[in-house]
Amino acid sequence: MTDPELPERMAQLEKTIDASNTSKTKYADYSDSQKTLFMYYLQLKLLSAAASTTGQDWAKKLRNDPDFDIFEKNTNKTVRKGSQLQEEYKAHLIEFFDARVSDAVEERTKNFEGFTLKKKNNSS
């Protein structure tokens, strides 16, 4: 049994979402109201989620995993650039930190011998 006012509330929610979606550059940034509307159409209206890739993904995850929660933020899905540190530098850093403290200080001191910093470059 569903609430008789539910379709009217969902229609109002859809209008609110459409009115707030002014930026076309937001990809895969779905609000809770959009997710609620998706669940309404998927389960109560029995509409296919074939029109939307996101909807298809959510529908597939819901079918395969009943504990899947579309309201939970996917925090471990971050896109990161590859490392700029080459292998030789990684090996140097590992050796540097594994060495004794006095050796590390000595090596850093040796690397900065003759280093000068002009005053005009050090402006804040």
N, C-alpha and C positions, 0 to 999 in steps of 0.2 A: 504494500500500500504506500502510495506516495502522497506527498502534500499537494493538494489541488492548486496551491499558489506557486508551486515550484517552477513550472514552465514560465510563468510571468516574471518571477524573480531571476531566472536564468536569462531571459530575454533582456531584462534590465541590466544584468551583469555584462552581457555581451555588448550592449550599447556603451556601457561605461568603459569596457576594454577597448573598443574601437575608437572611442573619443580620446583615450589616453595614449594610444599608439600613434604618436605623431612622428617619431624618429624612425626612419627606415634602416638605420645602421645597427640597431640592437639585434643581434642574432643569438638565438638559444638563451635568451634572458627572459624566462617566463615567470610571471607573477603567480601568486597562489590563486588568484581569481581565474586566471587563464587555465591553470591546472584543474580547478574545480569544474569549470565549464567543459573541459575535455572529458573528465570523468562522467559528467552528466550526459553528454552526447554518446559516450561509449557504452555506458551501462544502462541508462534509462531510455534513451531514444534508440538504442541499438543501431547506431550509425557506424559505418565502416570508417576506420582510421586511415584508409588508403590515400586520402588526399594530402596527408601531411606526413613527411618523413619522421618528424618528431613524434607525432601521434602513433605512427606505426611502431617506432621503437618502444614507446611507453606501453602500447597494447601488447607487444611481444613480451616485454619484461613482466607485465602483469599476468599474462597467461603462464609463463614459465616459472615465475617466482611470486607466489601469493603474498609474501612479506615485503615486496617491493613498494617503496613509498615515493611517489613522485613529488611530494612536498619536501623531501629531504634534500639538502644541498649537496651536490657532488663536488666535494672539496678536493678530492685527489685526482681530478681530471684537469690538470693545469698544463698549458702548453709552454714549454721552456725552450730557449735557444740551446744549441749544443755547446759543449765546453770549448772555451778558447784556449785552454791550457794544453800545450802539447805534452807528449809522453816524457820527453827529457826534462821538462820543467816540473812535471809531477814527481818524477824520481828524485830530482834535486830537493824539492820541498819535503818529501818523505825522509830523505837522508838528513836534511837540515833539522827537522823536528825530532828525529830519533837520536841525533848526536847529543853530546853533553851540552849544557847551557853555556859553559865557557867557550867551547868550540864554536857554537852558533854565534856568540857575540863577537868572537875573534874574526870569523868569516865575514860577518856583516861590516865590521870595522874595516877590514881589508878591501871589501868591495866599494866602500864609500871614500877611500883615500883620494885626495885631490878633488873631491866634489865641492863645487862652489855654487852658491845661489845668489844671484844678483838681486839687489833690493827692488829694482823696478819689476821683477817677475813675481815678487812676493807681495803684491798689493791685495788688500782685502776690501 
